Amino acid sequence: MPIQAVYMQHVYAGLEPLQAFDVVYGGSFEHRLISSKLAEMEHQRLTLGEVRLETGRYEFPVIAHGTMPTDGICIGFMAEGGEWTRCNTAAIHSEEIQIYPEGIELLYHASGHSRWVNFTAPEGRMQQIAIARTGRPLRLRRHGLHSIHLRRGGRLALTTLTSDALGLARRLQADGGMAPALAEEVCESLLTGYVDALSAAAPPGKPEKMAVEQRHYHLIAACERLVLSGEATDVALTDVARRSGYTLRSLEMIFRRSVGMPPGRWFMTARLNGALRDLLTCGPDATVSDIALKWGFRHMSRFAEYYRNTFGELPSATLARSSPRP
């Protein structure tokens, strides 16, 4: 059956990134803003049958937390901004590429401008190409996110391949899209390029090397669930540390090293973004105080100050704009 190419591009501005849940097709991600410096977020996707190429560009600091697709092997790397980006609290080196098992949870944290690329394809098809080209299958671990060091210049080659494919699809969109024969050629070029890069890469590192980052990621996720669960949204940091089994000082050091901020600010960011999302999607009878209390803010003036410092406007302005008032 001929391949049909489907290309889409979307730009999110202002507070819209909070509602960009489908930036990775087949997965689900929640974005959090961590600065009042709001800018544009661009997302592109090229679908070629069972193969997908996606990229997102953030012009501002952002946290994204969610799950990866379950219908194929996902290969990701940072085209820009890898030096200040972390995946599941692990730092990303310049020539690294990440392999994501199906449905894995992912925490993406960038403190500045960044651009990610994700390539999804059936593993069986990639292995067939690898065996045909090199005589051996790709060496991939089946469990846990892991990184592979590409050959020097490998990341730049994949970035160029990605940009060329997306740029071609964007130019042809106005003329009725990509012809099936060309779509097949682009698909094979992408598959071959990614398989060649992985085949020439160093073998996957030992799982023990990422054990510390994984423990810290699970610790941060567990602490966040505790803070955001039910009526515990205003739980004291000392209680969080005690229930996590760490001293408060140790917990603060782990957060600073893993996500670049103390736990108090991390939890505050999660609560403020939860309030922002509710203000943007609530019904006409909702009030600022109801939403603030839901997220553990018991002093309305302080909540309004925190909110304005983070998002650049008062919560009442967000509420008034989101839905008609009765």
Backbone hydrogen bonds, N-H to C=O, Kabsch-Sander energy under -0.5 kcal/mol:
donor,donor_aa,acceptor,acceptor_aa,energy
5,A,3,I,-0.6
5,A,178,M,-0.5
6,V,47,T,-2.3
8,M,45,R,-2.3
10,H,43,H,-2.7
12,Y,41,M,-3.3
16,E,13,A,-2.2
18,L,15,L,-1.4
19,Q,16,E,-2.5
20,A,17,P,-1.7
21,F,19,Q,-1.3
23,V,20,A,-0.5
25,Y,23,V,-0.6
27,G,24,V,-2.4
28,S,67,T,-1.5
29,F,21,F,-2.3
30,E,65,H,-2.6
31,H,29,F,-0.5
32,R,63,I,-3.0
34,I,61,P,-0.9
38,L,36,S,-1.6
41,M,12,Y,-2.6
42,E,57,R,-1.9
43,H,10,H,-2.8
44,Q,55,T,-2.6
45,R,8,M,-2.3
46,L,53,L,-2.9
47,T,6,V,-3.0
48,L,46,L,-0.5
48,L,51,V,-3.5
49,G,4,Q,-1.0
51,V,48,L,-1.7
52,R,120,T,-2.6
53,L,46,L,-2.4
54,E,118,N,-2.7
55,T,44,Q,-2.1
56,G,116,W,-1.7
57,R,42,E,-2.7
58,Y,56,G,-0.5
58,Y,114,S,-2.9
59,E,40,E,-1.3
59,E,57,R,-0.5
62,V,110,A,-2.2
63,I,32,R,-2.0
64,A,108,Y,-3.1
65,H,30,E,-2.3
66,G,106,L,-2.2
67,T,28,S,-1.9
68,M,104,I,-2.3
73,I,121,A,-2.2
74,C,100,Y,-1.3
75,I,119,F,-2.7
76,G,98,Q,-2.7
77,F,117,V,-1.8
79,A,77,F,-0.7
79,A,115,R,-1.9
80,E,115,R,-1.7
84,W,81,G,-1.4
85,T,82,G,-1.3
86,R,109,H,-2.2
87,C,90,A,-2.0
88,N,86,R,-0.5
88,N,107,L,-2.9
90,A,87,C,-2.0
92,I,82,G,-0.6
92,I,85,T,-0.9
93,H,91,A,-0.5
96,E,93,H,-1.7
97,I,148,I,-2.1
98,Q,76,G,-3.6
99,I,146,H,-2.8
100,Y,74,C,-2.7
100,Y,98,Q,-0.5
103,G,69,P,-2.6
104,I,101,P,-1.7
106,L,66,G,-3.0
108,Y,64,A,-3.6
108,Y,106,L,-0.6
109,H,86,R,-2.3
109,H,107,L,-0.5
110,A,62,V,-2.5
111,S,84,W,-2.0
114,S,58,Y,-2.3
115,R,80,E,-2.3
116,W,56,G,-2.1
117,V,77,F,-2.3
118,N,54,E,-2.9
119,F,75,I,-2.9
120,T,52,R,-2.5
121,A,73,I,-1.8
126,M,122,P,-1.7
127,Q,123,E,-2.7
128,Q,124,G,-2.0
129,I,125,R,-1.9
130,A,126,M,-2.5
131,I,127,Q,-2.6
132,A,128,Q,-2.2
133,R,129,I,-2.1
134,T,130,A,-2.7
135,G,130,A,-0.6
135,G,131,I,-1.5
136,R,130,A,-0.7
140,L,138,L,-1.0
146,H,99,I,-1.6
148,I,97,I,-2.7
150,L,95,E,-3.6
150,L,148,I,-0.6
154,G,151,R,-2.9
157,A,153,G,-2.0
158,L,154,G,-2.2
159,T,155,R,-2.4
160,T,156,L,-2.4
161,L,157,A,-2.3
162,T,158,L,-2.6
163,S,159,T,-2.7
164,D,160,T,-2.5
165,A,161,L,-2.0
166,L,162,T,-2.4
167,G,163,S,-2.6
168,L,164,D,-2.3
169,A,165,A,-2.1
170,R,166,L,-2.4
171,R,167,G,-2.2
172,L,168,L,-2.1
173,Q,169,A,-1.0
174,A,170,R,-0.6
175,D,172,L,-1.1
176,G,173,Q,-1.3
177,G,172,L,-2.5
183,A,179,A,-2.8
184,E,180,P,-2.3
185,E,181,A,-1.7
186,V,182,L,-2.7
187,C,183,A,-2.4
188,E,184,E,-2.3
189,S,185,E,-2.1
190,L,186,V,-2.3
191,L,187,C,-2.6
192,T,188,E,-2.7
193,G,189,S,-2.3
194,Y,190,L,-2.4
195,V,191,L,-2.5
196,D,192,T,-2.6
197,A,193,G,-1.8
198,L,194,Y,-2.2
199,S,195,V,-2.7
200,A,196,D,-1.9
201,A,197,A,-0.5
201,A,198,L,-0.6
202,A,149,H,-2.5
205,G,147,S,-0.8
209,K,206,K,-1.8
210,M,207,P,-1.3
211,A,208,E,-1.2
214,Q,210,M,-2.4
215,R,211,A,-2.4
216,H,212,V,-2.5
217,Y,213,E,-2.6
218,H,214,Q,-2.5
219,L,215,R,-2.2
220,I,216,H,-2.7
221,A,217,Y,-2.5
222,A,218,H,-2.3
223,C,219,L,-2.6
224,E,220,I,-2.3
225,R,221,A,-2.2
226,L,222,A,-2.0
227,V,223,C,-2.4
228,L,224,E,-2.4
229,S,225,R,-0.6
229,S,226,L,-0.8
230,G,228,L,-0.6
232,A,229,S,-2.5
233,T,230,G,-0.5
234,D,231,E,-0.5
235,V,232,A,-1.9
240,V,236,A,-1.9
241,A,237,L,-2.7
242,R,238,T,-2.3
243,R,239,D,-2.5
244,S,240,V,-1.4
245,G,241,A,-1.0
245,G,242,R,-0.6
246,Y,241,A,-1.7
251,L,247,T,-2.6
252,E,248,L,-2.4
253,M,249,R,-2.1
254,I,250,S,-2.2
255,F,251,L,-2.3
256,R,252,E,-2.4
257,R,253,M,-2.3
258,S,254,I,-2.2
259,V,255,F,-3.0
260,G,255,F,-0.7
260,G,256,R,-0.9
261,M,255,F,-0.8
266,W,262,P,-2.0
267,F,263,P,-2.8
268,M,264,G,-2.2
269,T,265,R,-2.6
270,A,266,W,-1.9
271,R,267,F,-2.5
272,L,268,M,-2.8
273,N,269,T,-2.4
274,G,270,A,-1.9
275,A,271,R,-2.3
276,L,272,L,-2.6
277,R,273,N,-2.6
278,D,274,G,-2.0
279,L,275,A,-2.6
280,L,276,L,-1.9
281,T,277,R,-1.1
282,C,278,D,-1.4
286,A,283,G,-1.3
291,I,287,T,-1.9
292,A,288,V,-2.7
293,L,289,S,-2.5
294,K,290,D,-1.8
295,W,291,I,-1.3
296,G,293,L,-1.7
297,F,292,A,-2.8
298,R,296,G,-0.7
300,M,298,R,-0.6
303,F,299,H,-2.5
304,A,300,M,-2.5
305,E,301,S,-1.9
306,Y,302,R,-2.9
307,Y,303,F,-2.7
308,R,304,A,-2.4
309,N,305,E,-2.3
310,T,306,Y,-1.6
311,F,307,Y,-3.1
312,G,308,R,-2.0
317,A,314,L,-0.8
318,T,314,L,-1.5
319,L,315,P,-2.5
320,A,316,S,-2.3
321,R,317,A,-1.5
322,S,318,T,-1.6
323,S,319,L,-1.3
